[in-house]
């Protein structure tokens, strides 16, 4: 992926975030200080030393007796007579007690003055800015505390806004990864990887672009191979039609001859098998052209009987008895020929692995959620490996059920068709041989 010249590093973005934070805090501090200066200049707020200054002004002329100050007087005070009895005060309760204690200790910010009559006054002031309006002073916290809180709120607001900006910026860039991942997952590979304009992100996107190109090449190659296989399959299926037609035609001619009953039965079996082979070739041709067998409403009992009749010639040839137990009823929607082939593959597999003179049992029954067909054989059973892998395509590794002429497609095809019908195929063993259960769920019948 070609890198954009103006891409910046993630470190630069974080440094820029820090710089913006510092700039915002500095701007808030300047505005905060300018606002404080303005309020002091317009005398909305008293400076921090005004309390001490008011005490000095009150005692400057050394008055002989106490003169009560007005409401603009900021310091707290208590006036006591020479017997330490309270005369007057502008505070009460715990504040008054604390003021008396601080006055006795002569702490900073306190002052005691004695008048000629022996009475004395204790002052306490705070070195902080205060509202000049007495009502505001009485109803609000000290101005200096509020003003510092304003600065803190302004700084926190700047931090939140800058963090939200950084988050929005990075999330916008990270969405590129999500969009690219979705397209690659959907195999929509013919697109150009976008630029995030952040070096680290662009490097990661570059790696995703390499993956996209590799996947594109792989899928293209696979598609071309599939097209080639489909073409070869279509050609082979087309070529098979000629010998199958010849076999069928000759079998029909033989049936016109004066044959005994046994030979006529054998030729009829050849003709029926030839007709099924012709259906399979036509199905193969349709598959190679991308066509799918349509779903249709099929009576389950008829399906079972057709599966049984198709398997009977092979069982007779192998001298294997077919035992059926059918309680299926009702209609279901399915791809009939695909499903007959799938169930037939399972039965054929059971017949081939059953010893001469043995039997294969086919049971059809209804279940709570649908219907099922179970096939029992009297063969060596499935190995543990076969139970795990027998339905995999081209798997032929079962030593317990070895046989010549198998290419590992029969049970795989059956499993694919059954799953396509929302069913499940379960492979297991009994004391006498193998068991294959084909379960199907109920479905709605289109009218």
C-alpha positions in Angstrom: 0.0 0.0 0.0 1.4 3.4 -1.0 2.0 5.5 2.1 0.6 9.0 2.1 3.3 11.7 2.4 1.5 13.6 5.1 1.0 10.7 7.5 1.9 11.6 11.1 3.0 9.3 13.9 0.8 8.4 16.8 3.4 10.0 19.2 2.8 13.3 17.4 -0.9 13.1 17.8 -0.5 12.4 21.6 2.0 15.3 21.9 -0.4 17.5 20.1 -3.1 16.5 22.5 -0.8 17.3 25.4 0.1 20.7 23.9 -3.6 21.5 23.3 -4.3 20.6 26.9 -1.6 22.9 28.2 -2.7 25.7 25.9 -6.3 25.4 27.0 -5.3 25.3 30.7 -3.1 28.4 30.2 -5.9 30.2 28.4 -8.3 29.4 31.2 -5.8 30.6 33.7 -5.3 33.9 31.9 -9.1 34.5 31.5 -9.6 33.5 35.1 -7.0 36.0 36.3 -8.3 38.7 34.0 -11.8 38.2 35.4 -10.5 38.4 38.9 -8.7 41.7 38.2 -11.8 43.1 36.6 -14.0 42.2 39.6 -11.5 43.8 42.0 -11.2 46.9 39.9 -15.0 47.3 39.9 -15.0 46.7 43.7 -17.3 43.7 43.3 -14.7 41.8 45.3 -12.4 42.9 48.1 -8.7 42.0 47.9 -7.3 39.5 50.4 -5.7 42.1 52.7 -8.8 44.2 53.2 -9.7 42.5 56.5 -6.4 43.5 58.1 -6.6 47.0 56.6 -10.1 47.5 58.1 -8.8 46.5 61.6 -6.0 49.0 61.3 -8.3 51.8 60.1 -10.6 51.0 63.1 -7.8 51.2 65.6 -5.7 53.9 63.9 -6.9 56.7 66.2 -6.7 54.6 69.4 -10.4 55.1 70.4 -11.2 55.1 74.1 -14.4 53.1 73.6 -15.8 50.6 71.1 -17.5 51.9 68.0 -19.6 49.3 66.2 -18.5 48.9 62.5 -20.9 48.9 59.6 -21.9 45.8 57.5 -18.9 46.2 55.2 -16.6 45.2 58.1 -15.1 41.8 57.1 -13.1 40.7 60.2 -14.8 38.6 62.9 -14.7 40.1 66.5 -15.9 39.6 70.0 -16.1 42.5 72.6 -15.7 41.5 76.3 -15.7 43.6 79.5 -12.9 43.5 82.1 -14.6 40.5 83.8 -14.5 38.5 80.5 -18.2 38.8 80.0 -19.4 39.1 76.4 -20.7 42.5 75.4 -21.2 42.1 71.6 -20.0 40.2 68.6 -20.6 39.7 64.9 -20.3 35.9 65.2 -21.9 33.3 67.5 -21.7 29.6 68.4 -18.6 27.6 67.6 -17.1 30.4 65.6 -17.2 32.7 68.6 -15.6 30.0 70.8 -12.9 29.4 68.2 -12.3 33.1 68.0 -11.8 33.4 71.8 -9.3 30.5 71.7 -7.3 31.9 68.9 -7.3 35.4 70.5 -5.8 33.9 73.7 -3.1 32.1 71.7 -2.5 35.2 69.6 -2.3 33.3 66.3 -1.5 34.9 63.0 -4.6 36.8 61.7 -5.8 37.7 65.1 -5.4 40.9 67.2 -6.5 42.0 70.6 -7.1 45.6 71.7 -8.0 46.9 75.2 -10.0 50.0 75.8 -9.6 52.5 78.8 -12.5 51.1 80.7 -10.9 47.7 80.7 -13.0 46.1 78.1 -11.2 44.5 75.2 -11.9 43.3 71.7 -10.5 40.3 69.7 -10.3 40.5 65.9 -9.8 37.7 63.4 -9.5 38.1 59.7 -8.8 35.8 56.7 -6.3 36.6 54.0 -8.7 35.8 51.1 -10.8 37.7 48.7 -14.4 38.2 49.6 -17.6 39.5 48.0 -18.1 43.2 48.7 -21.9 42.7 48.9 -22.8 41.7 52.4 -25.8 39.6 51.1 -23.6 37.6 48.9 -21.1 37.1 51.7 -23.8 35.8 53.9 -25.5 33.5 51.4 -22.5 32.2 49.4 -19.2 30.4 50.2 -16.1 32.7 50.3 -15.5 34.2 46.9 -11.9 33.0 46.7 -13.0 29.4 47.1 -15.7 29.8 44.4 -13.2 31.4 42.0 -10.7 28.6 42.4 -13.4 26.1 41.9 -14.3 28.0 38.6 -10.7 27.6 37.4 -10.8 23.8 38.3 -14.1 23.3 36.5 -12.7 25.1 33.4 -9.6 23.0 33.4 -11.6 19.8 33.8 -13.9 20.9 31.0 -10.9 21.5 28.7 -9.5 18.0 29.6 -12.9 16.4 28.8 -13.4 18.2 25.5 -9.8 17.5 24.3 -10.1 13.8 25.3 -13.4 13.5 23.5 -11.8 15.1 20.4 -8.9 12.6 20.6 -11.3 9.7 21.0 -13.4 10.8 18.1 -10.3 11.3 15.9 -8.9 7.8 16.8 -12.3 6.1 16.5 -12.8 7.5 13.0 -9.4 6.0 12.0 -10.1 2.7 13.7 -13.4 2.4 11.8 -11.2 1.9 8.7 -10.0 -1.4 10.2 -13.6 -2.5 10.8 -14.7 -1.6 7.3 -11.7 -3.3 5.7 -12.2 -6.4 7.9 -15.9 -6.7 6.9 -15.1 -6.5 3.2 -12.3 -9.1 3.5 -14.6 -11.4 5.5 -17.3 -11.0 2.9 -14.6 -11.7 0.2 -15.2 -8.3 -1.4 -11.6 -8.0 -2.3 -11.6 -5.6 -5.3 -11.1 -2.4 -3.4 -8.3 0.0 -2.4 -7.2 0.1 1.2 -7.8 3.6 2.6 -5.2 5.7 4.4 -5.5 6.5 8.1 -2.9 9.3 7.9 -1.3 7.9 11.0 1.9 6.0 10.4 1.3 3.2 12.8 -2.3 2.7 11.5 -1.1 2.9 7.9 1.5 0.1 8.6 -1.3 -2.1 10.0 -3.5 -1.3 7.1 -0.6 -2.1 4.8 -0.4 -5.6 6.3 -4.1 -6.0 5.8 -3.7 -5.0 2.2 -1.0 -7.7 1.7 -3.5 -10.2 3.2 -6.2 -8.9 0.9 -4.0 -9.3 -2.2 -2.9 -12.8 -1.1 -6.5 -13.9 -0.5 -7.6 -12.3 -3.8 -4.9 -14.3 -5.6 -5.8 -17.5 -3.7 -9.5 -17.2 -4.4 -8.9 -16.3 -8.0 -6.7 -19.4 -8.4 -9.3 -21.5 -6.6 -12.1 -20.2 -8.8 -10.2 -20.9 -12.0 -9.5 -24.4 -10.7 -13.1 -24.9 -9.8 -14.2 -23.7 -13.2 -11.7 -26.2 -14.8 -13.1 -29.0 -12.6 -16.7 -28.1 -13.4 -15.9 -28.1 -17.1 -14.2 -31.5 -16.9 -17.1 -32.8 -14.8 -19.6 -31.6 -17.3 -17.7 -33.1 -20.2 -17.3 -36.4 -18.4 -21.0 -36.5 -17.5 -21.9 -35.7 -21.1 -19.6 -38.6 -22.3 -21.2 -41.0 -19.8 -24.6 -40.5 -21.4 -23.7 -42.4 -24.5 -22.6 -45.7 -22.8 -25.5 -45.5 -20.4 -28.0 -45.0 -23.2 -26.5 -48.0 -25.0 -26.8 -50.2 -21.9 -30.4 -49.1 -21.4 -31.2 -49.7 -25.1 -29.6 -53.2 -25.2 -31.4 -54.1 -21.9 -34.7 -53.1 -23.4 -34.0 -55.2 -26.5 -33.1 -58.2 -24.4 -36.4 -57.9 -22.5 -38.2 -58.4 -25.8 -36.5 -61.8 -26.3 -38.0 -65.0 -25.1 -36.1 -65.3 -21.8 -36.7 -67.4 -18.7 -38.0 -65.6 -15.5 -34.6 -65.5 -13.7 -32.8 -63.9 -16.7 -35.7 -61.4 -17.3 -35.4 -60.4 -13.6 -31.7 -59.8 -13.9 -32.1 -57.7 -17.0 -34.9 -55.7 -15.3 -32.5 -55.0 -12.5 -29.9 -53.8 -14.9 -32.4 -51.5 -16.6 -33.6 -50.0 -13.3 -30.0 -49.4 -12.2 -29.2 -47.9 -15.6 -32.2 -45.5 -15.3 -30.9 -44.4 -11.9 -27.5 -43.9 -13.3 -29.0 -41.8 -16.1 -30.7 -39.6 -13.4 -27.4 -39.2 -11.6 -25.7 -38.1 -14.8 -28.4 -35.6 -15.5 -28.2 -34.3 -11.9 -24.4 -34.0 -12.4 -24.9 -32.0 -15.6 -27.3 -29.7 -13.8 -24.9 -29.2 -10.9 -22.0 -28.3 -13.3 -24.3 -25.7 -14.8 -25.0 -24.2 -11.4 -28.6 -25.5 -11.2 -30.2 -26.8 -8.0 -32.9 -29.4 -7.6 -36.1 -27.7 -6.5 -37.8 -28.5 -3.2 -41.1 -30.4 -3.5 -43.7 -31.9 -1.2 -43.0 -35.7 -0.8 -44.9 -38.4 1.1 -42.5 -39.9 3.6 -43.8 -43.4 3.1 -43.3 -43.3 -0.6 -39.8 -41.9 -0.1 -39.0 -44.9 2.2 -40.3 -47.4 -0.2 -38.4 -46.0 -3.1 -35.2 -46.0 -1.1 -35.8 -49.6 -0.2 -36.5 -50.7 -3.8 -33.4 -49.0 -5.0 -31.2 -50.8 -2.4 -32.8 -54.2 -2.9 -30.9 -55.2 -6.1 -27.5 -54.5 -4.4 -28.6 -56.5 -1.3 -29.6 -59.4 -3.5 -26.3 -59.3 -5.3 -24.4 -59.3 -2.1 -26.7 -62.0 -0.6 -27.6 -59.6 2.3 -31.2 -59.5 3.7 -32.9 -56.1 4.0 -35.2 -55.9 7.0 -37.5 -52.9 7.1 -39.6 -51.4 9.8 -41.5 -48.3 8.5 -43.9 -46.1 10.5 -43.3 -42.9 8.6 -46.4 -40.9 7.7 -47.3 -37.4 6.4 -45.6 -35.1 3.8 -42.4 -33.1 4.0 -40.7 -30.6 1.8 -37.4 -31.8 0.4 -35.1 -32.2 -2.7 -36.4 -35.7 -3.4 -33.7 -37.1 -5.7 -30.8 -35.7 -3.6 -32.3 -37.2 -0.4 -32.9 -40.6 -2.0 -29.2 -40.7 -3.2 -28.0 -39.6 0.3 -30.0 -42.2 2.2 -29.1 -44.8 -0.5 -25.4 -44.1 0.0 -25.8 -44.9 3.7 -27.6 -48.1 3.0 -25.2 -49.1 0.3 -22.3 -48.5 2.7 -24.1 -50.8 5.3 -24.7 -53.5 2.7 -21.1 -53.5 1.5 -19.7 -53.9 5.0 -22.1 -56.7 6.0 -20.9 -60.2 5.6 -22.6 -62.6 3.1 -25.7 -64.0 4.7 -26.1 -61.1 7.1 -28.8 -58.5 7.3 -29.2 -54.7 7.2 -32.1 -53.2 9.0 -33.8 -50.0 7.9 -36.2 -48.2 10.3 -38.3 -45.2 9.5 -40.2 -43.5 12.3 -41.7 -40.2 13.4 -40.1 -38.2 16.3 -41.3 -35.3 18.4 -39.5 -32.8 16.2 -39.8 -34.5 12.9 -38.8 -37.8 11.4 -35.8 -40.1 11.1 -34.3 -43.1 9.3 -31.9 -45.5 11.1 -29.7 -48.0 9.3 -28.2 -51.0 11.2 -25.6 -53.3 9.7 -23.9 -56.5 10.8 -20.4 -55.5 9.8 -17.2 -54.8 11.8 -18.6 -51.4 13.0 -17.0 -48.0 12.8 -13.6 -47.3 14.4 -13.2 -44.3 16.7 -11.5 -42.5 13.9 -14.3 -43.2 11.5 -16.9 -41.9 13.9 -15.0 -38.6 14.0 -14.1 -38.3 10.3 -16.3 -40.6 8.2 -18.4 -37.7 6.9 -15.3 -35.7 5.7 -14.7 -35.4 2.0 -12.3 -38.0 0.5 -11.7 -39.6 4.0 -10.8 -43.3 3.6 -8.8 -44.0 6.7 -11.1 -46.4 8.5 -9.2 -49.7 9.0 -12.2 -51.3 10.5 -14.3 -50.9 7.4 -11.8 -51.1 4.5 -13.0 -52.0 1.1 -11.8 -51.6 -2.4 -13.4 -49.1 -4.8 -14.3 -46.4 -2.2 -13.2 -42.8 -2.8 -14.5 -41.3 0.5 -17.5 -39.4 -1.0 -20.6 -41.5 -0.1 -21.0 -40.6 3.5 -19.7 -37.1 2.9 -22.4 -36.5 0.2 -25.0 -38.0 2.5 -24.0 -35.7 5.3 -24.0 -32.6 3.1 -27.5 -33.3 1.8 -28.9 -34.1 5.2 -27.5 -30.9 6.7 -28.9 -29.0 3.7 -32.3 -30.3 4.8 -31.7 -29.0 8.4 -31.0 -32.6 9.5 -28.3 -34.4 11.4 -26.4 -37.6 10.7 -25.1 -39.5 13.8 -22.6 -42.4 13.4 -22.2 -45.0 16.2 -21.8 -48.7 16.9 -23.9 -51.5 18.4 -22.9 -55.0 19.6 -23.6 -56.3 16.0 -22.2 -53.6 13.8 -22.5 -50.0 12.8 -25.5 -47.6 13.2 -26.2 -44.5 11.2 -29.1 -42.3 12.3 -30.5 -39.6 10.0 -32.7 -37.1 11.8 -34.8 -34.5 10.1 -36.8 -31.6 11.6 -40.3 -30.7 10.6 -40.8 -28.1 7.9 -43.7 -26.3 6.4 -45.4 -27.6 3.3 -45.8 -24.9 0.6 -49.3 -24.8 -1.0 
